[in-house]
Amino acid sequence: MVGVAVMGAGSWGTALAKVFADAGNTVALWARRGELAEAINAGHENADYLPGIELPAAIHATDDPQAALEGADIVVFAVPSQTMRANLTAWAPLLPADATLVSISKGIEQGTHLRMSQIIAAITGANEERIAVLTGPNLAREVAEEQPTATVIACTNLNRAKLVQAACATLYMRPYTNTDVIGAEFGGACKNVIALASGMAVGLELGSNTQATLITRGLAEITRLGVELGADPRTFSGLAGMGDLVATCTSPLSRNRTFGAALSKGASVDEARRQTKGQVAEGVISSQSIHQLAQEAGVDMPITAAVHAVCHEGAVVKDAIVALMGRSKKSE
């Protein structure tokens, strides 16, 4: 048993707090709003994000980051990728000296084009061997409902990865280890962009052939970028690549897929945000960073470019599809 601090009480942070508690650990769950923390403690439920899910008594919620982090062996950062830097800046002085730091946020920072593990290292000063990434086909609602799934713990230090693996292994969550942090993070960030394209296809009532094409060719361009930037190509055929991509592209629980469907029906980004309870899908923001990163690296990512055009350049979804289908013919 270890002490776990989960910093962020959204749907995925809360679901993962439940996983760690079900695995036999004590869990502190930090919530930005005091009233949410109080409600979780009083009713053992996060009605705002996971209504109807009973949370274990081993979870204690708080809006005090110092109280949440005190004595933690594992610290999980469960905040949106674009707020990671600001939150870490506030939390860094409070982090236990030897805690394993785990990112579950899937995105690339705007402007810097840094992965989340790189931001954690830069702000906290932690060696990369203390920093892990948890990623895979892990839709929060299904995990909270204890539907069987698997995940990946990526860390350059295999012993650290095994520590987190042991701490989150339950009858419904099977964690695997991996030392390819770069591949794990690019798989998680890029799949959100492809899921937006998948949602656009759903909104246009296109069928299984289109979905299969987007997933397959999406994986190809994710792999090209990841390998160019130092990832192991094998990572993308596993849970952190194909597994996460399939789940996010095919499930109606996927915020990115839902957002893409709204865009294809003519909604603006702001209108789609209102339809998803005021939240912008990670892929909308990351599409800009990933598109720019691909251009800098000289990597061809046509689906990402099309999504970027729709989200940030005012392109119409149908026109973006026509442009994709009209690209020059070549060998697969």
Solvent accessible surface area in square Angstrom, and as a share of the most:
residue,aa,sasa,rsa
1,M,179,0.80
2,V,32,0.18
3,G,18,0.18
4,V,4,0.02
5,A,0,0.00
6,V,0,0.00
7,M,0,0.00
8,G,5,0.05
9,A,9,0.07
10,G,25,0.24
11,S,32,0.21
12,W,45,0.16
13,G,3,0.03
14,T,0,0.00
15,A,0,0.00
16,L,0,0.00
17,A,0,0.00
18,K,11,0.05
19,V,0,0.00
20,F,0,0.00
21,A,9,0.07
22,D,61,0.31
23,A,34,0.27
24,G,41,0.40
25,N,6,0.03
26,T,71,0.41
27,V,5,0.03
28,A,20,0.16
29,L,0,0.00
30,W,26,0.09
31,A,0,0.00
32,R,178,0.65
33,R,72,0.26
34,G,20,0.20
35,E,107,0.48
36,L,11,0.06
37,A,5,0.04
38,E,122,0.55
39,A,54,0.42
40,I,3,0.01
41,N,51,0.26
42,A,90,0.70
43,G,50,0.48
44,H,72,0.32
45,E,57,0.25
46,N,0,0.00
47,A,61,0.47
48,D,82,0.43
49,Y,77,0.29
50,L,3,0.01
51,P,71,0.45
52,G,66,0.64
53,I,15,0.08
54,E,143,0.64
55,L,5,0.02
56,P,31,0.19
57,A,88,0.68
58,A,46,0.36
59,I,8,0.04
60,H,112,0.50
61,A,2,0.02
62,T,18,0.10
63,D,72,0.37
64,D,65,0.34
65,P,37,0.23
66,Q,110,0.49
67,A,53,0.41
68,A,4,0.03
69,L,0,0.00
70,E,138,0.62
71,G,63,0.60
72,A,8,0.06
73,D,66,0.34
74,I,0,0.00
75,V,0,0.00
76,V,0,0.00
77,F,0,0.00
78,A,18,0.14
79,V,12,0.07
80,P,81,0.51
81,S,1,0.00
82,Q,54,0.24
83,T,58,0.34
84,M,0,0.00
85,R,79,0.29
86,A,73,0.57
87,N,33,0.17
88,L,0,0.00
89,T,81,0.47
90,A,67,0.52
91,W,7,0.02
92,A,28,0.21
93,P,111,0.70
94,L,60,0.30
95,L,25,0.13
96,P,31,0.19
97,A,96,0.74
98,D,99,0.51
99,A,3,0.02
100,T,0,0.00
101,L,0,0.00
102,V,0,0.00
103,S,1,0.00
104,I,8,0.04
105,S,16,0.10
106,K,36,0.15
107,G,4,0.04
108,I,0,0.00
109,E,16,0.07
110,Q,84,0.37
111,G,70,0.67
112,T,67,0.39
113,H,26,0.12
114,L,48,0.24
115,R,26,0.09
116,M,2,0.01
117,S,11,0.07
118,Q,67,0.30
119,I,0,0.00
120,I,0,0.00
121,A,33,0.26
122,A,69,0.54
123,I,47,0.24
124,T,34,0.20
125,G,65,0.63
126,A,8,0.06
127,N,94,0.48
128,E,108,0.48
129,E,84,0.38
130,R,43,0.16
131,I,4,0.02
132,A,0,0.00
133,V,7,0.04
134,L,1,0.00
135,T,3,0.02
136,G,0,0.00
137,P,29,0.18
138,N,17,0.09
139,L,31,0.15
140,A,17,0.13
141,R,71,0.26
142,E,59,0.27
143,V,2,0.01
144,A,3,0.02
145,E,80,0.36
146,E,83,0.37
147,Q,77,0.34
148,P,121,0.76
149,T,31,0.18
150,A,17,0.13
151,T,0,0.00
152,V,9,0.05
153,I,0,0.00
154,A,0,0.00
155,C,0,0.00
156,T,57,0.33
157,N,39,0.20
158,L,79,0.39
159,N,114,0.58
160,R,42,0.15
161,A,0,0.00
162,K,100,0.42
163,L,64,0.32
164,V,0,0.00
165,Q,53,0.23
166,A,74,0.58
167,A,7,0.05
168,C,0,0.00
169,A,48,0.37
170,T,28,0.17
171,L,193,0.96
172,Y,17,0.06
173,M,2,0.01
174,R,153,0.56
175,P,10,0.06
176,Y,94,0.36
177,T,44,0.26
178,N,43,0.22
179,T,72,0.42
180,D,21,0.11
181,V,16,0.09
182,I,47,0.24
183,G,0,0.00
184,A,0,0.00
185,E,15,0.07
186,F,6,0.03
187,G,1,0.01
188,G,1,0.01
189,A,0,0.00
190,C,1,0.01
191,K,15,0.06
192,N,5,0.03
193,V,1,0.00
194,I,1,0.00
195,A,0,0.00
196,L,0,0.00
197,A,11,0.08
198,S,0,0.00
199,G,0,0.00
200,M,11,0.05
201,A,2,0.01
202,V,48,0.28
203,G,8,0.08
204,L,38,0.19
205,E,152,0.68
206,L,72,0.36
207,G,46,0.44
208,S,93,0.60
209,N,131,0.67
210,T,41,0.24
211,Q,29,0.13
212,A,57,0.44
213,T,75,0.43
214,L,20,0.10
215,I,19,0.10
216,T,69,0.40
217,R,78,0.28
218,G,0,0.00
219,L,27,0.13
220,A,27,0.21
221,E,1,0.00
222,I,2,0.01
223,T,33,0.19
224,R,84,0.30
225,L,0,0.00
226,G,0,0.00
227,V,66,0.38
228,E,102,0.46
229,L,61,0.30
230,G,53,0.51
231,A,9,0.07
232,D,42,0.22
233,P,75,0.47
234,R,185,0.67
235,T,9,0.05
236,F,2,0.01
237,S,87,0.56
238,G,32,0.31
239,L,48,0.24
240,A,2,0.02
241,G,3,0.03
242,M,64,0.28
243,G,18,0.17
244,D,3,0.01
245,L,0,0.00
246,V,59,0.34
247,A,19,0.15
248,T,6,0.04
249,C,0,0.00
250,T,66,0.38
251,S,14,0.09
252,P,103,0.65
253,L,91,0.45
254,S,4,0.02
255,R,96,0.35
256,N,12,0.06
257,R,44,0.16
258,T,57,0.33
259,F,0,0.00
260,G,0,0.00
261,A,18,0.14
262,A,9,0.07
263,L,11,0.06
264,S,15,0.09
265,K,142,0.60
266,G,66,0.63
267,A,17,0.13
268,S,54,0.35
269,V,34,0.20
270,D,74,0.38
271,E,71,0.32
272,A,0,0.00
273,R,78,0.28
274,R,166,0.61
275,Q,117,0.52
276,T,16,0.09
277,K,183,0.78
278,G,45,0.44
279,Q,66,0.29
280,V,33,0.19
281,A,0,0.00
282,E,34,0.15
283,G,0,0.00
284,V,5,0.03
285,I,44,0.22
286,S,0,0.00
287,S,0,0.00
288,Q,54,0.24
289,S,1,0.01
290,I,0,0.00
291,H,29,0.13
292,Q,66,0.29
293,L,20,0.10
294,A,3,0.02
295,Q,121,0.54
296,E,123,0.55
297,A,29,0.23
298,G,70,0.67
299,V,19,0.11
300,D,64,0.33
301,M,10,0.04
302,P,23,0.14
303,I,10,0.05
304,T,1,0.01
305,A,35,0.27
306,A,15,0.12
307,V,1,0.01
308,H,15,0.07
309,A,21,0.16
310,V,16,0.09
311,C,14,0.08
312,H,66,0.29
313,E,116,0.52
314,G,68,0.66
315,A,37,0.28
316,V,89,0.51
317,V,8,0.05
318,K,129,0.55
319,D,89,0.46
320,A,11,0.09
321,I,52,0.26
322,V,105,0.61
323,A,66,0.52
324,L,42,0.21
325,M,147,0.66
326,G,59,0.57
327,R,85,0.31
328,S,96,0.62
329,K,178,0.75
330,K,132,0.56
331,S,105,0.68
332,E,170,0.76
